[in-house]
């Protein structure tokens, strides 16, 4: 291959672009970066005449791939649509356009999707690398459109063609995508298998160009998050996010990093810091992908909802255009909020799906919440038990924090009682769920001197949402009498004479940066 590179460089220095193109075709075609290596591109382009990307489709493709790999997808798009182009674009140009698109995470309309689906018929037979890149790109497009079955099917085609093309480096990326899809559906064991396969192919390829290690780490961190292990995530998520801005990435993994980073911060340090982290994520998403993310907005609305500010979630869902979400993670989050805010309506649409563990657990927890509101404690407990049984196999623990107000009422009994007796894995998982729920209630450190309970904090958070006693009771699964009792005590604790004055006092306390965790 070194001989090819030297010959290409020689032809370019001599100003013979056509000769250089012929050598490139002999060396593997327009996507020669994958056969000659990305590290050779700088050497080749340093010898290329100015404006070669407008004169040669082959070198335009190579330049776009290099820019995308180093986090400059918008510059690659500008090159593609340069009006000074002198060649007639072929199917290669359209394939490159598709590859740049998935890195930008742009909108997809039906007409555009149809055109890309028809592109497969224009690809040359036997060019396994071309086909693999096409399947790879369509995998990302289908995933963004939440067409997960289509995404998995085309991923299998991508793996097969990359194997024929002897491209372990590209097989590495397909396994990352498959791990990401498995996480969305709560199939964490499958995700772990794909991550291990990805690491195996990465080792075989022995290529590291930009942020490959961070992409892999992001998904391992997501598995940690789903298991309820949060402490190490915020610091690592911030560093990974920076690597994704400057290197190789795609929009969905950026959103996944934003989700686990923000929710970990929320459960460790509270809503204010979590929302500040998400604002940084939104800015970086715009830098990397050229637009703002509706999915990141959904994560913020979700955190506000968990914190008791239900009106914010309702406003978000009211204005939400699901067709513009372009993120399976964002869709899961918005469906979670819909399920919690309107369980009776949304549950009618839910059916058990053996392929989607997350959806099945969520539906059981939603039914538990409905049973709680109807004061059917035995039924509520039964649904929580069902959810734990489904989730235990995948170690999907963090999902129970979405319904911590319900689960907390029975988690200690499940962890220590007869529920999992004789079943070690289930017993361990029940204790794990109880532990992360107990640790998830945090408040500004100044509250310590008031000796507040987690229940009182929950009511204060709901009070900030402007709700009546009845609304707070419904949202938190309490009786109006219990809410009135706790509010009376809170007025005394904070020496407040009205709800407005109490909210003003709490707002000031909430601006504190330090926090602590309730122990019970």
C-alpha positions as CSV (number, residue, x, y, z in Angstrom):
1,X,0.0,0.0,0.0
2,X,2.9,2.4,0.6
3,X,3.8,2.1,-3.1
4,X,0.3,3.2,-4.0
5,X,0.5,6.2,-1.7
6,X,3.9,7.3,-3.1
7,X,2.6,6.9,-6.7
8,X,-0.6,8.9,-6.0
9,X,1.5,11.7,-4.3
10,X,3.9,11.7,-7.3
11,X,1.0,12.0,-9.8
12,X,-0.6,14.8,-7.8
13,X,2.7,16.8,-7.5
14,X,3.0,16.5,-11.2
15,X,-0.4,18.0,-11.6
16,X,-1.9,14.9,-13.2
17,X,-5.1,14.4,-11.3
18,X,-6.5,11.9,-13.8
19,X,-3.5,9.6,-13.3
20,X,-3.8,9.9,-9.6
21,X,-7.5,8.9,-9.9
22,X,-6.6,5.8,-11.9
23,X,-4.1,4.7,-9.2
24,X,-6.7,5.3,-6.5
25,X,-9.2,3.1,-8.4
26,X,-6.5,0.4,-8.5
27,X,-5.9,0.8,-4.8
28,X,-9.6,0.2,-3.8
29,X,-11.8,2.9,-5.3
30,X,-13.1,6.3,-4.1
31,X,-13.3,5.1,-0.5
32,X,-9.6,4.5,-0.5
33,X,-9.3,5.9,3.0
34,X,-10.5,2.5,4.3
35,X,-8.0,0.5,2.2
36,X,-4.9,2.8,2.3
37,X,-5.6,4.1,5.8
38,X,-6.8,7.5,7.1
39,X,-3.3,8.4,8.2
40,X,-2.3,8.6,4.5
41,X,-4.9,11.2,3.6
42,X,-2.8,14.2,5.0
43,X,0.2,13.1,2.9
44,X,-2.0,12.8,-0.2
45,X,-3.8,16.0,0.2
46,X,-0.6,18.0,1.0
47,X,0.5,17.1,-2.5
48,X,-2.9,17.8,-4.2
49,X,-3.5,20.9,-6.2
50,X,-5.8,23.6,-4.8
51,X,-9.5,23.0,-5.7
52,X,-9.1,19.3,-6.3
53,X,-12.4,18.6,-4.5
54,X,-14.2,20.6,-7.1
55,X,-12.4,18.8,-10.0
56,X,-12.4,15.2,-8.8
57,X,-15.3,13.2,-7.3
58,X,-12.9,10.7,-5.9
59,X,-10.8,13.2,-4.0
60,X,-14.0,15.1,-2.9
61,X,-15.2,11.8,-1.3
62,X,-11.8,11.3,0.5
63,X,-11.8,14.9,1.8
64,X,-15.3,14.6,3.1
65,X,-14.5,11.4,4.9
66,X,-11.5,12.9,6.5
67,X,-13.4,16.0,7.6
68,X,-16.3,13.9,9.1
69,X,-13.8,11.7,11.0
70,X,-12.4,14.7,12.7
71,X,-15.7,16.3,13.7
72,X,-16.1,18.8,10.8
73,X,-19.1,17.4,9.1
74,X,-20.5,20.8,8.3
75,X,-17.4,21.7,6.4
76,X,-17.8,18.4,4.5
77,X,-21.4,19.4,3.6
78,X,-20.1,22.8,2.3
79,X,-17.7,21.0,0.0
80,X,-20.4,18.7,-1.3
81,X,-22.5,21.7,-2.4
82,X,-19.8,23.9,-3.7
83,X,-21.1,25.5,-6.9
84,X,-17.6,25.4,-8.4
85,X,-17.9,21.7,-8.9
86,X,-16.8,20.7,-12.5
87,X,-17.6,17.0,-12.5
88,X,-21.0,15.3,-13.0
89,X,-22.0,13.6,-9.7
90,X,-22.6,9.8,-9.6
91,X,-24.0,7.4,-7.1
92,X,-20.7,7.8,-5.2
93,X,-21.6,11.4,-4.6
94,X,-25.1,10.5,-3.3
95,X,-23.6,7.8,-1.0
96,X,-21.1,10.4,0.4
97,X,-24.0,12.8,0.9
98,X,-25.8,10.1,2.9
99,X,-22.7,9.5,5.0
100,X,-22.2,13.2,5.8
101,X,-25.9,13.5,6.6
102,X,-25.8,10.8,9.4
103,X,-22.9,12.7,11.1
104,X,-24.9,16.0,11.0
105,X,-28.0,14.3,12.3
106,X,-30.2,16.4,10.0
107,X,-34.0,16.1,9.3
108,X,-35.2,13.3,7.0
109,X,-38.3,13.7,4.9
110,X,-40.1,10.8,3.1
111,X,-38.9,11.9,-0.3
112,X,-35.3,11.9,0.8
113,X,-35.6,8.5,2.6
114,X,-37.1,7.0,-0.6
115,X,-34.3,8.3,-2.7
116,X,-31.7,6.8,-0.3
117,X,-33.5,3.5,-0.3
118,X,-33.4,3.4,-4.1
119,X,-29.6,4.1,-4.0
120,X,-28.9,0.5,-3.2
121,X,-30.0,-0.5,-6.7
122,X,-27.4,1.8,-8.2
123,X,-24.4,0.3,-6.3
124,X,-22.0,-1.9,-8.4
125,X,-22.3,-5.6,-7.7
126,X,-19.4,-7.2,-5.9
127,X,-18.2,-3.9,-4.3
128,X,-18.6,-5.0,-0.8
129,X,-17.1,-1.9,0.8
130,X,-19.6,0.3,-1.1
131,X,-22.5,-1.9,0.0
132,X,-21.3,-2.0,3.6
133,X,-21.0,1.8,3.8
134,X,-24.5,2.1,2.4
135,X,-26.0,-0.4,4.8
136,X,-24.1,1.2,7.7
137,X,-25.5,4.7,6.8
138,X,-29.0,3.4,6.4
139,X,-28.8,1.7,9.8
140,X,-28.2,5.1,11.4
141,X,-31.0,6.7,9.4
142,X,-33.5,3.9,10.3
143,X,-32.4,4.2,14.0
144,X,-33.0,7.9,14.0
145,X,-36.5,7.4,12.6
146,X,-37.2,4.8,15.3
147,X,-37.5,2.1,12.7
148,X,-35.6,-0.3,14.9
149,X,-36.5,-3.6,13.2
150,X,-35.3,-2.2,9.8
151,X,-32.2,-0.9,11.5
152,X,-31.3,-4.4,12.9
153,X,-31.9,-6.1,9.6
154,X,-29.7,-3.8,7.6
155,X,-27.1,-4.0,10.4
156,X,-26.8,-7.7,9.7
157,X,-26.3,-6.9,6.0
158,X,-23.6,-4.4,6.9
159,X,-21.7,-6.9,9.0
160,X,-21.8,-9.5,6.2
161,X,-20.5,-7.1,3.5
162,X,-17.8,-5.6,5.8
163,X,-16.6,-9.1,6.5
164,X,-16.4,-9.8,2.8
165,X,-14.6,-6.5,2.3
166,X,-12.1,-7.5,5.2
167,X,-13.0,-4.3,7.2
168,X,-12.8,-5.2,10.9
169,X,-12.6,-1.4,11.7
170,X,-16.0,-0.9,10.1
171,X,-17.4,-4.0,11.8
172,X,-16.5,-2.4,15.1
173,X,-18.9,0.5,14.4
174,X,-21.8,-1.8,13.4
175,X,-21.5,-3.6,16.8
176,X,-21.5,-0.2,18.5
177,X,-24.7,0.7,16.7
178,X,-26.3,-2.6,17.6
179,X,-25.3,-2.2,21.3
180,X,-27.0,1.2,21.2
181,X,-30.2,-0.2,19.8
182,X,-30.2,-3.0,22.4
183,X,-29.9,-0.4,25.2
184,X,-32.8,1.5,23.9
185,X,-35.0,-1.6,24.2
186,X,-33.5,-2.6,27.6
187,X,-31.7,-5.7,26.3
188,X,-28.5,-5.0,28.3
189,X,-27.1,-8.5,28.1
190,X,-27.3,-8.3,24.3
191,X,-25.8,-4.8,24.4
192,X,-22.8,-6.2,26.4
193,X,-22.3,-8.9,23.8
194,X,-22.2,-6.4,21.0
195,X,-19.8,-4.2,23.0
196,X,-17.4,-7.1,23.5
197,X,-17.6,-7.9,19.8
198,X,-16.9,-4.3,19.0
199,X,-13.8,-4.3,21.2
200,X,-12.6,-7.5,19.6
201,X,-12.9,-6.0,16.0
202,X,-11.2,-2.8,17.2
203,X,-8.3,-4.8,18.5
204,X,-8.0,-6.8,15.2
205,X,-8.2,-3.6,13.1
206,X,-5.5,-1.9,15.3
207,X,-6.7,1.5,14.0
208,X,-7.6,4.5,16.2
209,X,-8.2,7.7,14.3
210,X,-10.2,10.0,16.6
211,X,-12.8,9.1,19.2
212,X,-13.3,5.4,18.8
213,X,-12.4,4.6,22.4
214,X,-14.7,7.3,23.7
215,X,-17.6,5.9,21.6
216,X,-17.1,2.5,23.2
217,X,-16.7,3.9,26.7
218,X,-19.9,5.9,26.3
219,X,-21.9,2.7,25.8
220,X,-20.1,0.9,28.7
221,X,-21.0,3.9,30.9
222,X,-24.6,3.6,29.8
223,X,-24.7,0.0,31.0
224,X,-23.3,1.3,34.3
225,X,-26.1,3.9,34.5
226,X,-28.8,1.3,33.7
227,X,-27.5,-0.8,36.6
228,X,-27.8,2.1,38.9
229,X,-24.1,3.0,39.2
230,X,-23.9,6.8,38.8
231,X,-21.0,8.4,40.7
232,X,-18.3,8.0,38.1
233,X,-20.5,9.0,35.2
234,X,-20.8,12.9,35.2
235,X,-17.0,13.5,35.0
236,X,-16.5,10.9,32.3
237,X,-19.6,11.9,30.3
238,X,-18.4,15.5,30.1
239,X,-15.0,14.4,28.7
240,X,-16.6,11.9,26.3
241,X,-18.9,14.6,25.0
242,X,-15.9,16.8,24.2
243,X,-14.3,14.0,22.3
244,X,-17.5,13.4,20.3
245,X,-17.6,17.1,19.4
246,X,-14.1,17.0,18.0
247,X,-14.0,13.5,16.6
248,X,-16.1,10.7,15.2
249,X,-19.7,10.6,16.4
250,X,-23.3,10.3,15.5
251,X,-26.3,12.2,16.9
252,X,-27.9,9.3,18.9
253,X,-24.8,8.4,20.9
254,X,-24.4,12.1,21.7
255,X,-27.9,12.1,23.0
256,X,-27.3,9.0,25.0
257,X,-24.2,10.6,26.7
258,X,-26.4,13.7,27.4
259,X,-29.1,11.5,29.0
260,X,-26.9,9.4,31.3
261,X,-24.7,12.5,32.3
262,X,-27.7,14.7,33.1
263,X,-29.7,12.0,35.0
264,X,-26.6,10.9,37.0
265,X,-26.0,14.5,38.0
266,X,-29.7,14.9,38.9
267,X,-29.7,11.9,41.2
268,X,-26.4,12.9,42.7
269,X,-26.6,16.7,42.9
270,X,-30.1,17.9,41.9
271,X,-32.1,19.5,39.1
272,X,-30.2,22.8,38.8
273,X,-26.8,21.2,38.0
274,X,-28.4,18.6,35.7
275,X,-30.1,21.3,33.7
276,X,-26.9,23.3,33.5
277,X,-25.2,20.2,32.1
278,X,-27.9,19.8,29.5
279,X,-27.5,23.4,28.3
280,X,-23.8,22.6,27.7
281,X,-24.9,19.4,25.8
282,X,-27.2,21.4,23.6
283,X,-24.5,23.9,22.7
284,X,-22.1,21.1,21.9
285,X,-24.7,19.3,19.9
286,X,-25.2,22.4,17.8
287,X,-21.5,22.7,17.3
288,X,-21.2,19.1,16.2
289,X,-24.4,18.6,14.3
290,X,-25.4,22.1,13.2
291,X,-28.8,22.1,14.9
292,X,-30.4,21.9,18.3
293,X,-31.7,18.6,19.6
294,X,-35.4,18.0,20.5
295,X,-34.3,14.9,22.4
296,X,-32.1,16.9,24.7
297,X,-35.0,19.2,25.4
298,X,-37.0,16.0,26.2
299,X,-34.3,15.0,28.7
300,X,-34.6,18.3,30.5
301,X,-38.5,18.1,30.6
302,X,-38.1,14.6,31.9
303,X,-35.8,15.6,34.8
304,X,-38.2,18.5,35.7
305,X,-41.0,16.0,35.7
306,X,-39.2,13.5,38.0
307,X,-38.5,16.5,40.3
308,X,-42.2,17.2,40.6
309,X,-42.5,20.0,38.1
310,X,-45.2,18.3,36.0
311,X,-46.4,21.4,34.2
312,X,-43.1,21.7,32.4
313,X,-43.4,18.1,31.1
314,X,-47.0,18.8,30.0
315,X,-46.0,21.9,28.1
316,X,-43.2,20.0,26.4
317,X,-45.5,17.1,25.4
318,X,-48.2,19.5,24.2
319,X,-45.8,21.2,21.7
320,X,-43.9,18.0,20.8
321,X,-43.7,17.1,17.2
322,X,-42.7,13.4,17.5
323,X,-41.9,13.2,13.8
324,X,-39.1,15.7,14.3
325,X,-37.6,13.9,17.3
326,X,-35.1,11.8,15.2
327,X,-34.0,9.9,18.2
328,X,-35.2,6.5,19.6
329,X,-33.8,7.6,23.0
330,X,-35.8,10.9,22.8
331,X,-39.0,9.0,21.8
332,X,-38.6,6.6,24.8
333,X,-38.2,9.6,27.1
334,X,-41.3,11.4,25.7
335,X,-43.3,8.2,25.9
336,X,-42.2,7.7,29.5
337,X,-43.5,11.2,30.4
338,X,-46.8,10.5,28.5
339,X,-47.2,7.3,30.3
340,X,-46.7,8.9,33.7
341,X,-48.9,11.9,33.1
342,X,-51.8,10.1,31.3
343,X,-51.4,6.4,32.3
344,X,-55.0,5.3,31.6
345,X,-55.0,6.7,28.1
346,X,-51.5,5.6,27.1
347,X,-51.7,2.1,28.6
348,X,-54.4,1.2,26.2
349,X,-51.8,1.4,23.4
350,X,-49.2,-0.7,25.3
351,X,-48.8,-4.4,24.4
352,X,-46.3,-6.8,25.8
353,X,-43.4,-7.1,23.4
354,X,-40.8,-9.8,24.1
355,X,-38.2,-7.8,22.1
356,X,-38.6,-4.6,24.2
357,X,-37.8,-5.2,27.8
358,X,-37.8,-1.5,28.7
359,X,-41.3,-1.0,27.4
360,X,-42.6,-4.0,29.3
361,X,-41.1,-2.8,32.6
362,X,-42.5,0.7,32.0
363,X,-46.0,-0.6,31.4
364,X,-45.9,-2.7,34.6
365,X,-44.7,0.3,36.6
366,X,-47.4,2.5,35.0
367,X,-50.1,0.0,36.1
368,X,-48.6,0.0,39.6
369,X,-49.0,3.8,39.6
370,X,-52.6,3.5,38.5
371,X,-53.3,0.9,41.2
372,X,-51.7,3.2,43.8
373,X,-54.0,6.1,42.8
374,X,-57.0,3.8,43.2
375,X,-55.7,2.7,46.6
376,X,-55.3,-0.9,45.5
377,X,-52.1,-1.6,47.4
378,X,-52.0,-5.4,46.7
379,X,-52.4,-4.8,43.0
380,X,-49.8,-2.0,43.1
381,X,-47.3,-4.3,44.7
382,X,-48.0,-7.1,42.2
383,X,-47.2,-4.9,39.3
384,X,-44.0,-3.7,40.9
385,X,-43.0,-7.3,41.5
386,X,-43.7,-8.1,37.9
387,X,-41.5,-5.2,36.8
388,X,-38.7,-6.4,39.0
389,X,-38.9,-9.9,37.6
390,X,-38.8,-8.7,34.0
391,X,-35.9,-6.2,34.7
392,X,-33.8,-8.5,36.8
393,X,-32.6,-10.7,33.9
394,X,-31.1,-7.6,32.2
395,X,-30.0,-5.8,35.4
396,X,-32.2,-2.8,34.3
397,X,-32.3,-1.1,37.7
398,X,-32.3,2.7,36.9
399,X,-35.6,2.5,35.2
400,X,-37.3,2.1,38.6
401,X,-36.2,5.6,39.4
402,X,-38.8,6.8,36.9
403,X,-41.4,5.6,39.3
404,X,-39.6,6.0,42.5
405,X,-42.6,7.5,44.3
406,X,-44.5,4.2,43.7
407,X,-41.6,1.7,44.0
408,X,-40.3,3.3,47.2
409,X,-43.5,2.2,49.0
410,X,-42.7,-1.5,48.6
411,X,-39.0,-1.7,47.7
412,X,-37.7,-2.3,51.2
413,X,-40.3,-5.1,51.8
414,X,-39.3,-6.7,48.5
415,X,-35.6,-6.5,49.3
416,X,-36.0,-8.1,52.7
417,X,-39.2,-10.2,52.5
418,X,-40.5,-13.4,50.9
419,X,-40.7,-12.0,47.4
420,X,-37.3,-13.3,46.2
421,X,-36.5,-15.9,48.8
422,X,-34.6,-18.8,47.3
423,X,-33.8,-16.8,44.1
424,X,-30.4,-15.2,44.7
425,X,-30.4,-13.1,41.5
426,X,-33.9,-11.7,42.1
427,X,-33.1,-11.0,45.8
428,X,-29.9,-9.2,44.9
429,X,-31.7,-7.1,42.2
430,X,-34.5,-6.2,44.6
431,X,-31.9,-4.9,47.1
432,X,-30.2,-3.0,44.3
433,X,-33.4,-1.3,43.3
434,X,-34.2,-0.3,46.9
435,X,-30.6,1.0,47.4
436,X,-30.6,3.3,44.3
437,X,-34.1,4.6,45.1
438,X,-33.1,5.4,48.7
439,X,-30.1,7.3,47.5
440,X,-31.9,9.2,44.8
441,X,-33.6,11.8,47.0
442,X,-31.3,14.7,47.3
443,X,-31.7,18.3,48.5
444,X,-29.5,21.4,49.1
445,X,-27.3,21.1,52.1
446,X,-29.0,24.0,53.9
447,X,-32.0,21.7,54.4
448,X,-30.0,19.6,56.8
449,X,-30.5,22.0,59.7
450,X,-34.3,21.7,59.2
451,X,-34.2,17.9,59.6
452,X,-36.5,17.5,56.6
453,X,-37.7,14.1,55.3
454,X,-37.7,13.0,51.7
455,X,-41.5,13.1,51.7
456,X,-41.4,16.8,52.7
457,X,-38.9,17.5,49.9
458,X,-41.1,15.9,47.4
459,X,-44.0,18.1,48.4
460,X,-41.8,21.2,48.2
461,X,-40.8,20.3,44.7
462,X,-44.4,19.8,43.7
463,X,-45.4,23.0,45.4
464,X,-42.9,24.9,43.1
465,X,-44.9,23.7,40.2
466,X,-47.8,25.8,41.4
467,X,-50.1,22.9,42.2
468,X,-53.1,22.7,44.5
469,X,-53.1,20.3,47.4
470,X,-55.3,18.0,45.3
471,X,-52.9,18.1,42.3
472,X,-49.9,17.5,44.6
473,X,-51.6,14.5,46.2
474,X,-52.5,13.0,42.7
475,X,-48.9,13.5,41.4
476,X,-47.2,12.0,44.5
477,X,-49.7,9.3,45.2
478,X,-50.7,10.8,48.6
479,X,-54.0,11.8,50.2
480,X,-55.0,15.5,50.3
481,X,-55.0,15.2,54.1
482,X,-51.4,14.0,54.1
483,X,-50.3,16.9,51.8
484,X,-52.1,19.4,54.1
485,X,-50.5,17.9,57.1
486,X,-47.0,18.1,55.6
487,X,-47.5,21.6,54.3
488,X,-48.7,22.8,57.8
489,X,-45.4,21.4,59.2
490,X,-43.4,23.0,56.4
491,X,-44.9,26.4,57.1
492,X,-43.7,26.1,60.7
493,X,-40.3,24.8,59.7
494,X,-39.6,27.7,57.4
495,X,-41.6,30.3,59.3
496,X,-43.6,31.0,56.2
497,X,-47.1,32.6,56.3
498,X,-48.3,31.7,52.8
499,X,-47.6,29.3,49.9
500,X,-46.0,32.1,48.0
501,X,-43.6,33.0,50.8
502,X,-42.7,29.3,51.3
503,X,-41.9,29.0,47.5
504,X,-39.8,32.1,47.6
505,X,-37.8,30.7,50.6
506,X,-37.3,27.3,48.8
507,X,-36.2,29.0,45.6
508,X,-33.4,30.8,47.5
509,X,-32.3,27.6,49.1
510,X,-32.4,25.8,45.8
511,X,-29.7,28.1,44.5
512,X,-27.2,26.5,46.8
513,X,-24.5,24.5,45.0
514,X,-23.9,21.9,47.7
515,X,-26.1,18.9,48.2
516,X,-26.6,15.9,50.4
517,X,-28.4,12.6,50.1
518,X,-31.3,11.5,52.3
519,X,-30.4,8.3,54.1
520,X,-34.0,7.1,54.6
